[in-house]
């Protein structure tokens, strides 16, 4: 039986099913007696101390076995657990006499988590999962239950679970766990991220795991997002060999990570990394990135109760510029609003936030905030090749206004005798179909374009990709999307300028040859995807890709284009 899910981590794995089912947490229903409040709060304090100790132990183990980037997840968990608004909320409910400390903890955790889980952005939704993980640990410690963990798993197994928390995946032993299958989650979940770090093939988002039985044989096809249950002996033997071949391929990819991204006929392609924090740039370099194609600055705004100062921002941007040692660093100005709420900025509640007050619209409406960021970016440009990028542009007027504010900042810094790059490059994200259509006009006012395919696809196809009822309609290789991409690339090249791509499509192997053929100059992606995409680049010619792109543009449906792209990868042994 073959079950369809979502690719979380590439590769093939074979093994026996192990269903990871946790003991259910039962919330007690009792009233705190008069004079018992202090005792209840003491329970919380004890559970919190135990939770922090456990998280620190996991952090140390992760640091030793996976590295600082993965260990940082648990540093963040410890910070979230110690957030005063969390503990204050729990204590307030207990002190009011409304509920016992266990029930108060559950309610407060759920309230916090639901804010993030309701967001559109996959990264932010996963922060909700982080809070749930912390809450689960707190509650288990409070109730005297065993904490979550997978250290007891033995044998060669395919780990099957409803979902996996970061603390679950941190305890995985890749010599035992050969593949991962989850009912929930997706490619941006911590389970998927850690699976890719550990190089464990994974399929996420199956919906349910009822069809799985302990100890039965299974095959995880991580690249395709499929799981095969009860394979025949012949199938099992075949996939066992393919799994071994894939491991050899991984090793070769790592060894070639720092080779140039040049096609067989000498065409150079820029492969950049997407990052959320300054420290992420080191990993991008390790994986062979030639620059940073997207630095998401909004996390500087979302982490604190107050807006980040110019000096705080300057310090972070300078750090990335210096770490990249002269290589390009494209920094996106604050992309907040929509599903990204801020503690430090009271944004209005809107019926359609993705069509509302967000990104560049906030920046232009609040030049006091915008100028702080632009000044910090300009100052940091004295220490490296920083590019500024405006998000969510839909008109020439927006670009003109943003550039006018930038010019004001430049003059202020000149007056203050502060250094910056007078020739700093300025670009825009192409996320709105209107921007793609008028790209021949917009290009006159900027130095480059970067296509944000996540939003461009959603807006073009009128599809909420997180809506499970219509998720199948979200098709990056849809003919309309490809035509818009071609329009944007052609418009930039006509003026001697470049177009990059920083959406998920930039790291999608199925799209690589088509995008090269369309003339895309720069691909930016999650660092772990760079070796694979580089291998594809080095395996094809520009001329061949141009023919592939032309043929794809002649096709009528996304299904045809997708099947064609898959067949090309298979023919070349690149899948």
N, C-alpha and C positions, 0 to 999 in steps of 0.2 A: 504493500500500500504506500502511495506517495502522497505526502502532505505538503501543502504550500504555505510558506511563511515569508519572512523578510530577511535578506542577507544581513548578518551582524558582523561576521568575520569570515574572510575568504578561506577556502581550502576544503579538503575532504577528510572525514573522520569515520572510523568504524569502531564498534564496541557494543557492550551490553548496556541496556537502559538501567539507570539508577534514578528513581523519582525522589526528589528532595522535597519532602513535605514537613513543614514545621508544626510543632505542637501549637494549637490554636490558643490565642490569648483571650481569656474570659475576664471581662471587666466586672469587678465586684460592685454590688449595689447596696451600699450601706450609708447611713447617715453618721457624720462625724459627731460624737457626743460633745456636750458642752465641756470645755476645758481640754479637748483633745486635738485642737488645731495645731499646737506646737509639735505634737507627736507625729501628726500627719505630714507636716512640712519637713520634719526630720527624716521621714521615710524617703521623701523626694531628694533631700541632700545626700543621703547614703547611696541611693540609686545613681545619682548624678556622679558622685565620686567614683563608683564602680565603672560607670559608663566611660568616663574620661580615661580611666586607667586602661580599660580594654581597647579603646580607640588608639591610645598612644602605643600600646603593644602591637596593634595591627599596623600602625604607621611605621614603626621601626622595622617590622618584618617586610612590609611592602618596599621600604627604602632599600633594604638589603637585596631583595629578590627582583624588584621591577625597576626601581629608580626613583629619582626625586619628583618627576612629574606625576606619577601615580600616587606616591606618598602624600603629595599635596592635597589629594582628595580628602584624606583623613585629618590633615591639619585643618582643612575647611570644616569638616564635621565637628571637630572639637570647638572651633570658633562658634559655629551655629548653636551647639549645645549650651555654650556659656553666654549666649545672647541674653541680656537682661530682660528684654521684652518677652522672651519665652518663659523664664522662671517667674517673672512678675505676674504674667497672665495666669499661670498655674496657681501661685500663692493667693492671688486675688479671688479666684473661684473657691478655694478652700476656706479662706478667711471669711468670705461672705456667707458661709454655711450652705452654699448651693450643692456641693458634692464632695465626695472623698478625693484624696490626692491622685489615686489611680485614674478615676473617671475624669478628673480635671486635667491630668496630663494628656489623656487620649483626646479630649475635646480641643485643647489648645494646639496640640500637634496637628490634628486634622485641619483646624482653621488656618494655620500657617501653611501647611502643605497644599491645601486646596487653592490658595492664591496662585501658587506656581503651577500646579497641575492643570489649571484652567487656561494657561497661556498657550499661544500658538507656537512660539519659538521652541523647537525641540530641546535646545540647551537649557532653557529656563524651566521647561517641564521636568527635566531630570533633576533640577534643584529641589523640586517638590518630592521626588523619589528619595533624595538624600535626607530630607527632613523626616519622611516616613521611616527610613532606616534607623535614624537616631531615636525616634520615638519608640520604635519596636524594641530597641535595645534597652531604653530607659524603663519601659513597662515590664520587660522580662526580669530586669534586675530588681525592680520594685516588688514583683510578685514571687521572687525567689526561683524563677525558671532558668533553665539552661539557656545561655545565649545562642544566637544563630551561629552556624559554623559548618565547614565541610572538611575539617581536618581528619575526620574519621573514615572518609570514603576510601575504599581500596579496590584494586583490580583495574582493568582497562574499561572505563565506563563512558557512556554518553549521558551526561548529566541533564536531567529533565526537571524543570521547575516552573511554577507559575511565573515567577520573576526571581531575579537574583540581585540582592543588595550589594553595594560596593564591598562591604565587610565579608560577604559570602565569597565573592570572586577573589578577594585578597588572599584567602586561605586555600585557593585551588592549587593543586599539584599537577602540572601539565604532563608529568610522566604517568599519571593515573587518569585524569580527566582528558579524554581525547576529543570530545565534542560537547557543545552546549546547545540546548533547546529550551526556549521559554515561551510561555503563552502570551506574555506581555512584552513591552519594550520594543526598541527599534535600533537603528544604527548609531544613534546619538546617546543611548543609555550607557551608564557606567559598565554594565555587564558586557556590552558590545565593545566598548573602548578597552576594557581590561582583557577581554578575549583576544582582541587584535594585538595588544601588547604581549600577551603570552603566546600568541600565534596558535590559538585554539579555534578551529572552525566553529561557527555559531550561526544558528537560525533563530530569529526572534519573532514575536508577534503572531504565533499560531492561533491565538484565540482561546483554545483550551488544550489540555493534555490528557483528556480522558482516554484516548486511543492507545496510550502508552502503558505497557506492563513491565514491571521489574524483571530484569534478567533476559528479556527478549533482545534479539539482535537488531541493530539499527545502523543506518548510514546517514551522516550529516553532510549535505552538499551546501556548504556555507556560501560559495560563490553564487549559486543559483537561488539560494533561499529555500531549498527543499529538504525534506527528511523522508527516507525510505524505511518503512517498518517491515520487519520479517522478510528481509531479502533472501533470495534463494542462495544455496551454497555457491553457485557459480557467480552470482552478483556480488556476494560478500567477498569472494576471493579477488574479483576484478577490482572492486573499490579499495580493497586493502592495498593492492599494488599501486593504484592511483594516489592513495593517501601518502605512500612512501615517496612516489615521484614528486608530489607537491612539496614535501619537506625539502627535497633536493633543490627544487625551483626557488623556494624561499631563501635558501642559503646563497644561491647565485645572485638573486636580487639584492641582497644585503651587500654582497661583495662589489656589486656594480653601482651602488647608490651614489657615489661621487663621480661617476663617469659623466661626460657631457651629454645633455639632452639634444642630440643631433640625429636627424633622419639619415637613412642610407644614402640619400643624394645630397647631403650636406646642409640641410635646412635646420637652423637652430631654433629651438622652442624653449621659452622661459618657463621653468617649473618653480612655483613659489609655494610658501606655506601660509595657511590661515592660523591665526593665533588669537587668544583672548586675553593673555597677560604677557608682560615683557619676558618673563622667564621661559615661556614656551618657545621662544626663538632659538634657543640652544638645541632643542630637539629637532626643530625644522632643519637646522644646519647639518645635524648628524645624519638626517635622512636624505640629504642631498639637495635641499632647497637652495635656489640661487637668489632668493630674496623673500620678502614677506608681501603677499598679495592682498591681505586683509588683516588689519589689526582692529579688533572690535573694542573700541574704547568705552562702550557703555558700561562695562563691568566696573570701571573706575567710579562710575556714578551710582551703581546699584549696590555696592558693597558698604556704603557709609550712610549715616543719618544726615550728613551735610554734604553740600556740593563740593567736589574736589577743587582745591585751590590751584592757581596757576603753577606754583612751585611743585606741588605734588604731581600734577600732570607732566610738567616739564621733566621731572626726575624719571618717570616711567618711560616717556618717549625717548629721552636721551639714552636710557639704558638699552633699549632695543636698537637704536641707531648705532651705538658703539659695538654692541654684540654682533651686528651684521657686517661690520667692517667695510663700509662703503657700498654694500649691496643695497638695492632699492628696498625701501620699507613704505608700503602704502598704508596710511593710517586713516581710517574712516572716522569722520566727526560723529558726535553722539547720535546713535540710532535708538532713541528711546520713544516711549509712547507705544501705541498698539497694544501688544501683550506685555510690554516691559514697564512695569510700574516702579516708581522710585519713592523711597522713604523721604528723600530730601526735596521732592518736588511734587506738589499737589496737582496732579493731572485730572482733568474732568472725566467723569464717567460717560462713555459714549455707546450708542447703540451699535455702531459699526467702527470700532477703533482702528481697523486696518485701512479704512477709508477716511480717517479723521486726523486728529491733531497728533502728529508724530514726526520724528526724524528732522529733516531740514525745515519743516514747517514750524516746529518748536524753536529751532535755532534762530530762524529769521524773526520770529515773534519775540524772542528773548535774547537780544543781542548782548545783554550784560553777561549771560552765561556763555554764549557763543564766542565772544571776544576772549574770554579767559582761556578757552580751549585753543583758539587760533593762535594767541600769543605764545602759549606753551609749545605748540607745534612748530611755530616759526623759530623760537629760541632753540629747540632741539635740533632743527635742521642744520645748525652750525656744526653738528657732531656726526652727521651722516647724510645719506641720500634719502631724506624723507619726502614722500609725496602726500599731499592732502587730498582726501576724497569725500565729496558730499553725497549722502544717501538720499534716496527717495525723490530724486529730481523729476519733475513733470513738465517744466517749462523753462524757456530762456530767461524769463523774469527772475526766477529763483536763483539761477546761476549768476546773473548780473548782481543781484542784491548780496549774495554770499561773497562774491569777489570784491564788491565795494567795501564790505565790512573787513575782509582780509586786507585790503589796501589801507584802511584806517589803522589796523594793527601794525602793519609794516611801518607806517609813518611814525606811530607812537614809539616803536622800538628804535627807529633811527634817532628820534629826538632824545631817547634815553641812552643812546650809544651802546645798544645791545646787539650782538652779532646774530645774524640769521642768513640763510641762503636767499639772496635776492632773486635767484632764478628758480625757486622752488616750483615743482610741477604740481598742477591742480587738475583733478579729474572728477568725474561723477560716476555714480552707480547707475546702470541702466536696469531698473527694476519695474518700471511702469511702462505699459505698452505705448503710451503717448510719447515717452522719451525715445523709445526705439524708432517709432515712426518719424519723429523730427530729428533724429540723430544727425542727418546731414546739416541741419541748422545749428544744433547744439555744439557740434565739433568745433565750430569757429570760436567758441568761448572757453574751451578747455584744452588740456594737453593730452588727455587720455580718457578712455572709457573702461569700466569694469562691469561686466554683466552679472547681476545677481539673479541667478536662474531660479532660486527657490520662489521668490516673489514674482518674478517675471512669468513663470509658469502658472502660478496661482491666479494672477490678475488676467493673464491672457485667456486662460481656459475657464475662468470663473469657478475654480475648484479649491475648496479647503482640503488640503492634502491630509489633514488629520481627522477629517470626517470619514469614519469607517464605511458609511453608506455610499460615498462617492469617491473614495480614495483611489479606486481603479481608474478614474478619469484624469488623475494627475499624471501626465505623460511628458517628460522632458523632451522626448524625441518626436513630439507631435509636429506635423508639417508647419503649423502656424508659428510655433516656437522657433523652429529651425530657420524659417524665413525671416523672422525678426532678428535673430542672431546674425544672419548674413547681411541684413540691411545695416546693422550697427557696425560690423567689421568693415564692410565696404566704405561706409561713410568716413570712418577714421582713416583708412588707408588713402582715400582720395585726397586727404589733407596732410598726408605724411605723418600721421599720428598712430598710436597703437591701441588695441583693445585686448583686455584681459577678461578673465572669468573667475569669480570667487564663490559662486554657488556650488551646491553639491555636484552638479553636472560636470564641473571642472575636474573632479576626481573619479568620474565614472568611466571605467574601461570601455564600456559599450559606445560612449560618445567620443572617445579620443580621436580615432581616425577621421571621423566626420568633421570634428572641430578643426583639426589640422588642415583638412581639405578646404574648409570655409575660410581659412586664413587667420584663425585665432593666434594672437601673438604670445599670450601669457596664460598659463593655467595655474590657479591657486587652489590649494586643497589641504585637507588634514595631512599632517606630516607623514603619517604612516602609509598614505596612499602614493607618495612620491616615487618610491622605487618601482612599483608596478607600472605606473603611467610612463615613467622614464624608459622602462623596458619596451613598452609598446612603441614609443617614439623612435627608439633606436632600431626597431625591427621593421619599419616601413619607410617608404619614400614619400616625399611631399607630392610628387606627381601622382603616385598611386592613390594617395588620400584625396587629392582633388577629384579624381575619377569617382571615388567612393562617395564623396559629398554630392557630386552632381547627380549620381544615380539615386541617392537618398532623397534629394529634393524633387525628383520626379515621381516618388511614391505617394500614394494617396492617404495612407493611414499610419498612425504611430505603431500599430502592430506589425505592419510590413517592415518599417524602418528598424524596429527593435529586433525582429527576427533576422533581418539582413546583417545588422551589426553583430549579433551573436554568432552568426555563421562565419563571419570574417575572422573573429577572434578564434573560433574553433579551428578553422582552416590553418591558421598560423600557429596554433598551439599556445595561444596567449590567454586562454580563459582559465 
